[in-house]
Amino acid sequence: MSSVTTRLIPFGEYSTWVRIEAPDAPLDGALPLVVLHGGPGMAHNYVRNLGLLADETGRTVVHYDQLGCGNSTHLPEAPAEFWTPQLFVDEFENLLASLGLDRVHLLGQSWGGMLAAEIAVRQNPALASVSICNSPASMQLWAEAASALRDELPAEVQAALEKHESAGTLTDPEYLAASDVFYERHVCRITPTPPDFQESVDQMEAEPTVYHTMNGPNEFHVVGTMRSWTVIDRLEAVIAPTLVVAGEFDEATPSTWESFATRIAGATTHVFAGASHCVHLEQPETFRAEIAHFLSKHDLSMHDYSTADRRDLTS
């Protein structure tokens, strides 16, 4: 069985909480995997089951709670402009330096995939591969996809959403119940809600600064500081081998992520039939097998390859 240790890493005047799962039988050459959770602000809990890749692939798996959520430093009084993608890129780079990791695989889910893209376009030399899971390349495309999915909801659900968004009564039980209809179709199709997912939701709702500031009140009413974010025009800069995955019924519809597939040289894609946004919870074994296969292909160190050679290796 794998062993789990946790620690706090200084990040300037703040602290980042880290969970490190080490395999019982490490596989020679298997590089560590760093997992970026979503939200922003949802903490690591709901992606914790990816730690099973430690024993399944013989590699160390690193989870951490990004600044402002979970077990890391909370900053409820920080101004909106404090919460930027660059802040979280800096936190990731600080994590690698603090743990002495000079070569890793990177997996990001939802917002975590957006953050992974932000890290990858900067051509961080530590990246052996990048897995972008259930993530949009643009929040404008995300909003358009959400609108289209909302149009497919029952008329009374749409009416409840529109009424309370117009009135600003976003905590009204009727609005929350209508929101759940969308969530059950496109976010997590497991009933009842898996405990790991509920843990992330509960901690976010207890202190929602990051989520409400950067995103908004929920997954489909994006009014936060990230509403105009896009990485599309920078994706050609990515040189790390890249896997893009999504679910058939994902709120991240193909229109939101196809730019990753078309603009990143050699990127590969996989859509999980019957799954939504949380494929890793809905189809855990199948999801981990797909990720494990991709990681194993890219455990080879790429330090000595030129940019052109690295692009060839992604094919």
C-alpha positions in Angstrom: 0.0 0.0 0.0 1.1 3.5 -0.7 2.1 5.8 2.1 0.7 9.3 2.6 2.5 12.3 4.2 1.3 15.9 4.4 3.1 19.1 5.0 2.9 22.9 4.8 5.2 24.6 2.3 6.0 28.3 2.8 4.8 30.4 -0.2 5.9 33.9 0.6 4.1 34.9 3.7 1.5 32.2 3.2 1.4 28.4 3.3 0.5 25.8 0.7 -0.8 22.4 2.1 0.6 19.4 0.3 -0.4 15.7 0.3 2.3 13.3 -1.0 1.3 9.7 -1.8 4.3 7.5 -2.4 4.0 4.0 -3.9 4.9 0.9 -1.9 6.9 -0.4 -4.9 8.3 2.6 -6.9 8.8 1.9 -10.6 12.2 2.9 -11.9 11.9 5.9 -14.2 8.2 6.6 -13.3 8.1 10.4 -12.8 6.0 12.1 -10.1 2.5 13.3 -11.0 1.3 16.6 -9.7 -2.5 17.1 -9.6 -4.2 20.5 -9.9 -7.7 20.7 -8.5 -10.5 22.8 -10.0 -12.7 25.6 -8.8 -10.9 27.8 -8.6 -11.2 27.2 -4.9 -12.5 23.6 -4.7 -9.6 22.0 -2.8 -8.0 18.6 -3.5 -10.6 16.4 -1.9 -12.7 15.5 -5.0 -9.6 14.5 -7.0 -8.0 12.6 -4.2 -8.8 9.3 -5.7 -6.1 10.0 -8.3 -3.7 9.1 -5.6 -4.4 5.5 -6.4 -2.1 6.0 -9.4 0.7 5.8 -6.9 0.5 2.1 -6.5 -1.1 1.5 -9.9 1.8 3.1 -11.8 4.6 3.0 -9.2 4.9 6.8 -9.2 4.6 9.4 -6.4 1.4 11.5 -6.7 1.3 15.0 -5.3 -1.9 16.8 -4.4 -2.1 20.3 -2.9 -4.7 22.8 -1.9 -4.2 26.0 -3.8 -3.9 29.2 -1.9 -7.2 30.4 -0.5 -8.9 27.1 0.0 -8.8 23.7 1.8 -5.9 23.4 4.3 -3.8 26.2 2.7 -3.8 29.8 3.8 -7.2 31.6 3.4 -7.3 35.2 2.6 -11.0 36.3 2.7 -10.0 40.0 2.9 -7.7 39.9 -0.2 -8.9 42.2 -3.0 -10.3 40.8 -6.2 -7.2 41.8 -8.2 -5.0 39.6 -5.9 -6.5 36.4 -7.4 -4.9 35.9 -10.8 -3.7 33.0 -12.8 -0.1 34.2 -12.3 -0.5 33.8 -8.6 -1.3 30.2 -9.0 1.5 29.6 -11.5 3.9 31.1 -9.0 2.5 28.8 -6.3 3.1 25.8 -8.5 6.6 26.8 -9.3 7.3 27.4 -5.6 5.9 23.9 -4.8 8.3 22.2 -7.3 11.2 24.1 -5.9 10.3 23.4 -2.3 9.9 19.7 -3.0 13.0 19.4 -5.1 11.0 18.2 -8.2 12.8 19.0 -11.4 10.8 16.7 -13.7 7.1 15.9 -13.3 3.9 15.0 -15.1 1.1 17.6 -14.6 -2.6 16.8 -14.5 -5.3 19.5 -14.1 -9.0 19.0 -13.8 -11.5 21.8 -14.8 -9.9 25.1 -13.5 -6.8 22.9 -12.8 -6.6 22.2 -16.5 -6.8 25.9 -17.3 -4.0 26.4 -14.8 -2.0 23.6 -16.3 -2.3 25.3 -19.7 -1.1 28.6 -18.1 2.0 26.7 -16.8 2.6 24.9 -20.1 2.5 27.9 -22.3 5.3 29.3 -20.2 7.3 26.2 -21.3 8.2 25.2 -17.7 11.2 22.9 -18.2 10.0 20.6 -15.4 7.0 19.4 -17.5 7.3 15.9 -18.9 3.7 15.9 -19.9 0.4 17.7 -19.4 -3.1 16.2 -19.0 -5.9 18.8 -19.4 -9.1 17.2 -18.1 -12.6 18.6 -18.5 -11.3 22.2 -19.1 -12.1 25.1 -21.4 -9.5 27.1 -23.3 -11.7 30.2 -23.0 -14.3 31.3 -20.5 -16.3 32.9 -23.2 -16.6 29.5 -24.9 -17.4 28.0 -21.5 -20.2 30.6 -21.0 -21.6 29.9 -24.5 -21.6 26.1 -23.8 -23.3 26.6 -20.5 -26.0 28.7 -22.1 -26.6 26.0 -24.7 -26.8 23.3 -22.0 -29.2 25.5 -20.0 -31.5 25.7 -23.0 -31.9 21.9 -22.8 -33.1 22.0 -19.2 -36.8 21.7 -18.4 -38.7 25.0 -18.9 -39.5 25.4 -15.2 -35.9 24.9 -14.3 -34.8 27.6 -16.8 -37.4 30.0 -15.5 -36.2 29.5 -11.9 -32.6 30.2 -12.9 -33.4 33.3 -14.8 -35.8 34.7 -12.2 -33.3 34.5 -9.3 -30.3 35.6 -11.4 -32.2 38.7 -12.4 -33.3 39.3 -8.8 -29.9 38.5 -7.3 -31.4 35.9 -5.0 -28.8 33.2 -5.8 -29.1 31.5 -2.4 -32.8 31.0 -2.6 -33.7 27.3 -2.2 -35.6 27.3 -5.5 -32.5 28.6 -7.3 -30.2 26.1 -5.6 -32.6 23.2 -6.5 -32.7 24.4 -10.2 -28.9 24.5 -10.2 -28.7 21.0 -9.0 -30.6 19.8 -12.1 -27.7 21.2 -14.2 -25.1 19.7 -11.9 -26.7 16.2 -12.0 -26.6 16.3 -15.8 -23.3 17.9 -16.5 -21.0 18.0 -13.5 -21.4 14.7 -11.6 -23.9 12.1 -12.6 -23.5 10.0 -9.5 -26.4 10.1 -7.0 -26.0 10.6 -4.1 -23.0 13.0 -4.4 -19.7 11.2 -3.8 -18.3 12.1 -0.3 -15.0 13.3 -1.8 -16.9 15.7 -4.0 -19.1 16.9 -1.2 -16.1 17.6 1.0 -14.7 20.0 -1.7 -18.1 21.7 -2.1 -18.5 22.0 1.7 -15.1 23.7 2.2 -15.7 26.0 -0.7 -19.1 27.1 0.6 -17.7 27.6 4.1 -15.1 30.1 2.7 -16.0 30.9 -1.0 -13.6 33.8 -1.6 -11.6 32.3 -4.4 -14.5 30.6 -6.2 -16.9 33.5 -6.0 -14.2 36.1 -6.9 -12.7 34.3 -9.9 -15.7 32.3 -11.1 -19.0 33.3 -9.6 -21.8 31.7 -7.7 -21.9 28.4 -9.7 -20.6 26.6 -12.7 -22.9 28.2 -15.3 -23.3 31.8 -14.1 -19.7 33.0 -14.5 -19.5 36.7 -13.5 -16.1 36.6 -11.7 -12.7 38.0 -12.7 -12.0 35.0 -14.9 -15.0 35.7 -17.2 -12.8 37.1 -20.0 -9.9 34.6 -19.6 -8.5 32.8 -22.6 -5.4 30.9 -23.4 -6.2 30.1 -27.1 -3.9 32.6 -28.6 -0.9 31.3 -26.6 -1.4 27.5 -27.1 1.2 27.2 -29.9 3.8 27.8 -27.2 3.1 24.5 -25.5 5.9 22.0 -26.1 5.1 19.3 -23.5 3.3 16.2 -24.7 -0.4 16.9 -24.0 -3.5 14.8 -23.4 -7.0 16.4 -23.5 -9.9 14.5 -22.0 -13.6 15.2 -21.4 -16.9 13.4 -20.8 -19.7 12.9 -23.3 -22.1 14.9 -21.2 -19.4 17.3 -19.8 -20.2 20.9 -19.2 -16.9 21.4 -20.9 -18.3 20.6 -24.3 -16.1 20.0 -27.4 -16.4 23.6 -28.4 -14.7 24.7 -25.2 -11.6 22.4 -25.5 -11.1 21.8 -29.2 -8.5 24.6 -29.3 -6.3 22.5 -27.0 -6.5 19.7 -29.5 -5.9 21.8 -32.7 -3.4 24.4 -31.5 -1.1 22.3 -29.3 1.2 20.3 -31.6 0.7 16.6 -31.3 -2.0 16.8 -28.6 -4.1 13.7 -28.2 -7.8 13.6 -27.1 -10.1 11.1 -25.4 -13.9 11.5 -24.7 -15.4 9.2 -22.1 -18.8 7.9 -23.2 -21.5 8.3 -20.7 -19.5 10.6 -18.4 -19.8 14.2 -17.5 -17.4 16.7 -15.8 -16.2 14.4 -13.1 -15.1 11.5 -15.2 -12.6 10.5 -12.5 -15.4 9.9 -10.0 -17.9 8.5 -12.4 -15.6 6.1 -14.2 -12.5 6.0 -11.9 -10.8 2.8 -13.1 -11.3 3.7 -16.8 -10.1 7.2 -16.2 -7.0 6.2 -14.3 -6.1 3.6 -16.9 -6.2 6.2 -19.7 -4.1 8.6 -17.7 -1.6 5.9 -16.7 -1.1 4.8 -20.3 -0.4 8.4 -21.3 2.0 9.0 -18.4 3.9 5.8 -19.1 4.6 6.9 -22.7 6.2 10.1 -21.5 8.3 9.0 -18.5 11.4 9.3 -20.7 13.3 12.4 -19.8 13.1 15.1 -22.5 15.9 17.4 -21.2 18.2 16.7 -24.2 15.6 17.3 -26.9 15.2 20.5 -28.9 11.7 22.1 -29.2 11.2 20.5 -32.6 12.2 17.1 -31.2 9.8 17.5 -28.3 6.9 18.2 -30.7 7.8 15.0 -32.6 7.7 13.0 -29.4 4.1 14.0 -28.8 2.8 12.2 -31.8 
